[in-house]
Amino acid sequence: MASDQGTVRVDSWIWSVRLTKTRSLAASACRAGHVRVNGERVKPAHAVRPGDEVRLRHAGRERIVVISRLVRKRVGAAVAAECFVDNSPPPPAREDILAVGHRDRGAGRPTKRERRDLERLRGH
């Protein structure tokens, strides 16, 4: 289950330590350029070692972790937490997340004034 020597694929490791829900999501993130190992964009098959820094942009935030232990298979949350050191910035508070303009269903098209207000709210 655990391996303290050698290398592991980056997509497999990200999935094994529960940073993504599925391995295919981890591989897709790598292909889209959302995963960096030691500052370089990597493909899903890139080999990682203990001590490597992995940056993952996922679910609207960036996770920055340093690998402390390699695992090849998916492990429980308690074991997964021991496999990396989390240097990520804290997630923003729910109150700090901007409210996106929302119109009620069936309200019709927005007027020019409402559209401008929505664009101003979104920061355009």
Z-matrix of the N, CA and C atoms (Angstrom, degrees):
N
C 1 1.452
C 2 1.513 1 110.25
N 3 1.303 2 119.84 1 -52.71
C 4 1.465 3 121.93 2 -179.09
C 5 1.520 4 109.44 3 -104.45
N 6 1.301 5 115.04 4 150.55
C 7 1.448 6 120.82 5 179.31
C 8 1.519 7 108.40 6 -139.32
N 9 1.321 8 117.44 7 124.29
C 10 1.453 9 121.31 8 -179.20
C 11 1.516 10 112.26 9 -99.49
N 12 1.327 11 117.56 10 1.42
C 13 1.454 12 119.59 11 178.32
C 14 1.514 13 109.36 12 -136.82
N 15 1.316 14 116.45 13 162.61
C 16 1.445 15 120.50 14 -179.35
C 17 1.510 16 112.21 15 87.49
N 18 1.334 17 114.91 16 -156.00
C 19 1.454 18 120.74 17 -177.50
C 20 1.524 19 109.59 18 -136.06
N 21 1.330 20 114.42 19 163.92
C 22 1.468 21 122.27 20 177.75
C 23 1.523 22 107.09 21 -139.27
N 24 1.322 23 117.25 22 149.08
C 25 1.465 24 121.19 23 174.84
C 26 1.519 25 109.43 24 -61.52
N 27 1.332 26 117.13 25 141.57
C 28 1.460 27 120.87 26 -176.84
C 29 1.528 28 111.42 27 -66.04
N 30 1.338 29 118.56 28 -39.43
C 31 1.469 30 118.73 29 179.91
C 32 1.522 31 111.36 30 -66.20
N 33 1.312 32 116.84 31 -37.55
C 34 1.462 33 121.33 32 178.12
C 35 1.529 34 110.92 33 -66.73
N 36 1.321 35 116.98 34 -40.93
C 37 1.472 36 120.19 35 -179.26
C 38 1.530 37 110.75 36 -67.76
N 39 1.332 38 117.66 37 -42.76
C 40 1.467 39 120.95 38 179.60
C 41 1.528 40 110.21 39 -59.53
N 42 1.327 41 116.80 40 -41.46
C 43 1.456 42 121.08 41 178.61
C 44 1.525 43 111.25 42 -70.88
N 45 1.340 44 117.06 43 -40.62
C 46 1.458 45 121.37 44 -177.25
C 47 1.525 46 112.91 45 -61.95
N 48 1.334 47 117.26 46 -35.62
C 49 1.464 48 120.24 47 -178.15
C 50 1.526 49 112.04 48 -96.19
N 51 1.336 50 116.43 49 15.05
C 52 1.456 51 123.56 50 170.93
C 53 1.528 52 114.98 51 67.42
N 54 1.335 53 117.74 52 32.74
C 55 1.462 54 119.93 53 172.96
C 56 1.526 55 110.49 54 -82.29
N 57 1.347 56 117.02 55 -24.87
C 58 1.464 57 122.08 56 172.72
C 59 1.523 58 108.13 57 -129.66
N 60 1.326 59 116.19 58 159.44
C 61 1.465 60 120.42 59 -177.77
C 62 1.526 61 112.97 60 -74.37
N 63 1.327 62 116.78 61 -37.05
C 64 1.461 63 119.89 62 -178.15
C 65 1.525 64 110.12 63 -131.18
N 66 1.324 65 114.91 64 158.65
C 67 1.460 66 119.30 65 178.04
C 68 1.522 67 110.41 66 -68.93
N 69 1.319 68 116.79 67 -33.42
C 70 1.468 69 118.42 68 179.29
C 71 1.525 70 110.86 69 -67.37
N 72 1.336 71 118.78 70 -33.36
C 73 1.468 72 120.84 71 174.16
C 74 1.531 73 110.44 72 -64.93
N 75 1.324 74 116.46 73 -38.97
C 76 1.461 75 120.42 74 178.37
C 77 1.525 76 110.34 75 -65.30
N 78 1.329 77 116.87 76 -43.16
C 79 1.464 78 120.61 77 179.22
C 80 1.530 79 110.41 78 -65.56
N 81 1.328 80 117.21 79 -40.13
C 82 1.470 81 120.61 80 178.40
C 83 1.524 82 110.89 81 -63.63
N 84 1.331 83 117.08 82 -39.47
C 85 1.464 84 120.90 83 178.13
C 86 1.525 85 110.23 84 -63.17
N 87 1.325 86 117.23 85 -39.07
C 88 1.469 87 120.83 86 177.69
C 89 1.525 88 110.41 87 -64.33
N 90 1.328 89 116.71 88 -47.04
C 91 1.463 90 120.39 89 -178.89
C 92 1.522 91 112.05 90 -64.26
N 93 1.342 92 116.96 91 -31.08
C 94 1.465 93 121.01 92 -179.47
C 95 1.524 94 112.44 93 -82.11
N 96 1.336 95 117.43 94 -4.92
C 97 1.461 96 120.63 95 178.44
C 98 1.512 97 113.82 96 86.24
N 99 1.344 98 117.71 97 17.73
C 100 1.457 99 121.17 98 -179.25
C 101 1.523 100 113.07 99 -90.36
N 102 1.332 101 117.67 100 -0.39
C 103 1.463 102 121.34 101 179.96
C 104 1.522 103 108.59 102 -119.36
N 105 1.328 104 115.23 103 129.74
C 106 1.466 105 121.61 104 175.98
C 107 1.517 106 108.82 105 -126.80
N 108 1.322 107 115.78 106 136.07
C 109 1.462 108 121.57 107 175.55
C 110 1.514 109 106.77 108 -116.62
N 111 1.320 110 116.20 109 119.26
C 112 1.467 111 122.80 110 -177.49
C 113 1.537 112 110.97 111 52.86
N 114 1.339 113 116.13 112 39.29
C 115 1.455 114 121.60 113 175.31
C 116 1.512 115 116.01 114 87.28
N 117 1.334 116 119.43 115 -4.56
C 118 1.458 117 122.05 116 -178.27
C 119 1.521 118 110.92 117 -109.84
N 120 1.344 119 115.99 118 138.05
C 121 1.458 120 119.82 119 173.76
C 122 1.517 121 107.96 120 -66.66
N 123 1.327 122 116.30 121 138.40
C 124 1.459 123 119.51 122 -174.87
C 125 1.526 124 111.14 123 -128.82
N 126 1.326 125 114.47 124 159.02
C 127 1.458 126 122.45 125 173.44
C 128 1.528 127 108.52 126 -87.66
N 129 1.335 128 118.14 127 164.94
C 130 1.465 129 120.19 128 -177.92
C 131 1.525 130 114.62 129 -58.95
N 132 1.324 131 119.23 130 -29.39
C 133 1.463 132 121.69 131 -176.60
C 134 1.527 133 113.40 132 -87.03
N 135 1.328 134 118.47 133 3.70
C 136 1.457 135 121.03 134 -179.33
C 137 1.528 136 110.26 135 -60.52
N 138 1.322 137 117.20 136 135.87
C 139 1.464 138 121.79 137 -178.58
C 140 1.525 139 110.42 138 -85.92
N 141 1.329 140 116.65 139 134.42
C 142 1.462 141 121.85 140 177.53
C 143 1.524 142 109.35 141 -116.41
N 144 1.336 143 115.00 142 155.13
C 145 1.464 144 122.75 143 -179.06
C 146 1.523 145 108.87 144 -131.18
N 147 1.312 146 117.82 145 163.03
C 148 1.473 147 118.96 146 173.17
C 149 1.525 148 110.07 147 -58.81
N 150 1.331 149 116.39 148 138.02
C 151 1.456 150 121.76 149 -178.42
C 152 1.512 151 113.48 150 100.03
N 153 1.347 152 117.88 151 -15.74
C 154 1.469 153 121.03 152 178.21
C 155 1.525 154 110.05 153 -72.17
N 156 1.352 155 115.25 154 145.10
C 157 1.461 156 120.62 155 175.46
C 158 1.527 157 108.39 156 -98.47
N 159 1.329 158 116.42 157 126.06
C 160 1.456 159 122.28 158 -179.78
C 161 1.522 160 108.34 159 -113.42
N 162 1.334 161 115.85 160 126.26
C 163 1.476 162 121.39 161 175.43
C 164 1.518 163 107.02 162 -112.52
N 165 1.333 164 115.32 163 125.80
C 166 1.461 165 121.42 164 -177.58
C 167 1.515 166 109.30 165 -128.36
N 168 1.347 167 116.37 166 120.82
C 169 1.465 168 120.68 167 172.89
C 170 1.513 169 107.04 168 -93.05
N 171 1.341 170 116.07 169 113.70
C 172 1.455 171 120.67 170 -174.96
C 173 1.519 172 109.53 171 -152.65
N 174 1.312 173 116.76 172 138.56
C 175 1.474 174 122.92 173 176.46
C 176 1.524 175 112.06 174 56.99
N 177 1.339 176 116.61 175 39.50
C 178 1.450 177 120.19 176 174.49
C 179 1.510 178 116.60 177 79.33
N 180 1.326 179 118.99 178 8.54
C 181 1.460 180 120.92 179 176.94
C 182 1.519 181 110.23 180 -146.02
N 183 1.316 182 115.71 181 164.82
C 184 1.459 183 120.36 182 179.86
C 185 1.516 184 109.22 183 -104.28
N 186 1.325 185 115.95 184 129.88
C 187 1.458 186 121.70 185 176.02
C 188 1.522 187 107.48 186 -104.76
N 189 1.327 188 117.03 187 129.65
C 190 1.456 189 122.76 188 177.72
C 191 1.516 190 106.87 189 -119.04
N 192 1.334 191 116.75 190 114.16
C 193 1.461 192 120.83 191 -177.81
C 194 1.524 193 109.85 192 -130.83
N 195 1.323 194 115.09 193 148.86
C 196 1.460 195 121.69 194 174.71
C 197 1.520 196 106.96 195 -111.65
N 198 1.320 197 116.48 196 126.33
C 199 1.461 198 121.45 197 -176.03
C 200 1.525 199 109.53 198 -71.22
N 201 1.331 200 116.12 199 126.27
C 202 1.464 201 119.99 200 175.83
C 203 1.524 202 111.19 201 -109.65
N 204 1.331 203 116.91 202 -22.20
C 205 1.463 204 120.73 203 -179.26
C 206 1.525 205 109.34 204 -152.42
N 207 1.312 206 117.00 205 140.08
C 208 1.459 207 121.46 206 179.24
C 209 1.523 208 110.38 207 -92.03
N 210 1.319 209 115.27 208 140.25
C 211 1.466 210 121.24 209 172.72
C 212 1.520 211 107.51 210 -133.27
N 213 1.317 212 115.75 211 144.38
C 214 1.451 213 120.86 212 -178.98
C 215 1.524 214 111.93 213 -101.47
N 216 1.312 215 117.45 214 -28.97
C 217 1.462 216 122.21 215 -179.43
C 218 1.521 217 109.46 216 -111.56
N 219 1.324 218 116.77 217 157.09
C 220 1.469 219 121.47 218 179.30
C 221 1.529 220 108.47 219 -65.89
N 222 1.333 221 115.46 220 134.10
C 223 1.462 222 121.08 221 -176.40
C 224 1.528 223 109.49 222 -120.97
N 225 1.316 224 115.88 223 168.43
C 226 1.457 225 121.44 224 178.35
C 227 1.521 226 111.52 225 -65.72
N 228 1.323 227 115.97 226 163.98
C 229 1.465 228 121.41 227 -175.64
C 230 1.525 229 111.75 228 -61.79
N 231 1.330 230 118.05 229 -38.72
C 232 1.467 231 120.97 230 -179.27
C 233 1.526 232 110.96 231 -65.18
N 234 1.319 233 117.28 232 -42.86
C 235 1.468 234 121.48 233 179.01
C 236 1.524 235 110.14 234 -70.49
N 237 1.324 236 116.60 235 -38.82
C 238 1.469 237 120.94 236 -179.28
C 239 1.518 238 111.17 237 -61.95
N 240 1.329 239 117.20 238 -37.48
C 241 1.462 240 120.82 239 -179.21
C 242 1.528 241 111.57 240 -64.72
N 243 1.333 242 117.70 241 -24.64
C 244 1.467 243 121.36 242 179.17
C 245 1.529 244 112.41 243 -83.30
N 246 1.320 245 117.57 244 -10.05
C 247 1.466 246 121.20 245 -174.58
C 248 1.521 247 113.54 246 -87.51
N 249 1.329 248 117.95 247 -7.66
C 250 1.460 249 120.05 248 179.58
C 251 1.513 250 110.29 249 -152.06
N 252 1.346 251 114.46 250 159.71
C 253 1.462 252 122.25 251 174.08
C 254 1.518 253 106.27 252 -105.97
N 255 1.329 254 116.80 253 120.20
C 256 1.463 255 121.78 254 -175.41
C 257 1.518 256 110.20 255 -88.12
N 258 1.337 257 116.88 256 113.47
C 259 1.467 258 122.74 257 177.51
C 260 1.522 259 111.22 258 -108.26
N 261 1.335 260 116.85 259 20.40
C 262 1.463 261 121.60 260 -176.62
C 263 1.522 262 110.62 261 -70.99
N 264 1.332 263 116.02 262 147.02
C 265 1.461 264 118.17 263 172.37
C 266 1.531 265 108.55 264 -67.06
N 267 1.333 266 117.84 265 151.82
C 268 1.466 267 118.67 266 -179.46
C 269 1.528 268 110.72 267 -64.25
N 270 1.329 269 117.10 268 147.79
C 271 1.469 270 118.82 269 179.74
C 272 1.525 271 110.16 270 -66.90
N 273 1.331 272 117.32 271 150.41
C 274 1.467 273 119.18 272 179.85
C 275 1.530 274 110.65 273 -66.08
N 276 1.321 275 115.50 274 148.48
C 277 1.459 276 119.87 275 178.36
C 278 1.521 277 109.28 276 -66.33
N 279 1.319 278 116.46 277 153.70
C 280 1.467 279 120.30 278 -178.37
C 281 1.521 280 111.62 279 -60.63
N 282 1.329 281 117.00 280 -32.82
C 283 1.464 282 120.28 281 -179.43
C 284 1.519 283 111.61 282 -70.33
N 285 1.350 284 117.36 283 -27.39
C 286 1.456 285 121.38 284 -177.07
C 287 1.528 286 113.16 285 -78.94
N 288 1.321 287 116.95 286 -17.79
C 289 1.450 288 120.28 287 -179.53
C 290 1.529 289 108.03 288 -72.24
N 291 1.333 290 115.51 289 127.92
C 292 1.461 291 120.23 290 -176.54
C 293 1.521 292 111.39 291 -63.91
N 294 1.294 293 114.89 292 138.98
C 295 1.456 294 119.90 293 175.34
C 296 1.527 295 108.37 294 -77.89
N 297 1.292 296 116.62 295 127.11
C 298 1.451 297 121.60 296 179.44
C 299 1.516 298 107.78 297 -86.24
N 300 1.335 299 115.63 298 138.35
C 301 1.459 300 119.52 299 179.74
C 302 1.517 301 110.89 300 -56.13
N 303 1.309 302 117.02 301 130.91
C 304 1.452 303 121.52 302 -177.24
C 305 1.515 304 109.15 303 -132.39
N 306 1.316 305 116.05 304 130.85
C 307 1.462 306 120.68 305 177.66
C 308 1.516 307 108.21 306 -109.56
N 309 1.306 308 115.36 307 143.91
C 310 1.454 309 120.21 308 177.73
C 311 1.514 310 110.14 309 -66.76
N 312 1.303 311 115.07 310 147.63
C 313 1.457 312 121.09 311 179.13
C 314 1.531 313 108.67 312 -65.21
N 315 1.311 314 115.53 313 134.04
C 316 1.454 315 120.25 314 178.98
C 317 1.518 316 113.98 315 85.30
N 318 1.340 317 117.45 316 7.32
C 319 1.462 318 120.45 317 -178.51
C 320 1.524 319 111.81 318 -81.65
N 321 1.323 320 116.97 319 -5.53
C 322 1.464 321 119.98 320 179.28
C 323 1.519 322 111.49 321 82.49
N 324 1.315 323 114.95 322 -175.63
C 325 1.458 324 120.21 323 179.88
C 326 1.519 325 109.54 324 -71.63
N 327 1.330 326 116.61 325 147.92
C 328 1.463 327 118.18 326 177.47
C 329 1.525 328 110.87 327 -72.11
N 330 1.321 329 115.10 328 148.92
C 331 1.465 330 119.29 329 174.32
C 332 1.519 331 108.04 330 -73.07
N 333 1.322 332 115.88 331 170.38
C 334 1.461 333 119.30 332 179.69
C 335 1.525 334 110.44 333 -59.72
N 336 1.321 335 117.42 334 -40.21
C 337 1.459 336 121.95 335 -179.93
C 338 1.536 337 110.92 336 -65.76
N 339 1.351 338 117.34 337 -43.19
C 340 1.462 339 120.71 338 178.89
C 341 1.531 340 110.60 339 -65.67
N 342 1.338 341 116.43 340 -38.80
C 343 1.467 342 119.88 341 178.96
C 344 1.518 343 110.70 342 -62.94
N 345 1.331 344 117.19 343 -43.09
C 346 1.467 345 120.81 344 178.54
C 347 1.521 346 110.49 345 -63.47
N 348 1.323 347 117.31 346 -40.52
C 349 1.465 348 120.69 347 177.71
C 350 1.527 349 111.20 348 -63.01
N 351 1.337 350 116.74 349 -41.72
C 352 1.470 351 120.73 350 177.76
C 353 1.526 352 110.85 351 -63.40
N 354 1.323 353 117.25 352 -43.58
C 355 1.459 354 120.49 353 179.71
C 356 1.528 355 111.02 354 -64.48
N 357 1.320 356 116.76 355 -39.57
C 358 1.459 357 120.78 356 178.07
C 359 1.534 358 110.16 357 -63.42
N 360 1.345 359 116.51 358 -41.14
C 361 1.455 360 121.57 359 179.23
C 362 1.536 361 110.96 360 -64.42
N 363 1.321 362 116.86 361 -38.24
C 364 1.465 363 121.17 362 -179.35
C 365 1.519 364 112.73 363 -78.79
N 366 1.332 365 117.23 364 -11.35
C 367 1.462 366 120.12 365 177.38
C 368 1.507 367 114.37 366 89.48
N 369 1.321 368 119.15 367 21.38
C 370 1.475 369 122.18 368 179.67
C 371 1.500 370 110.20 369 -88.80
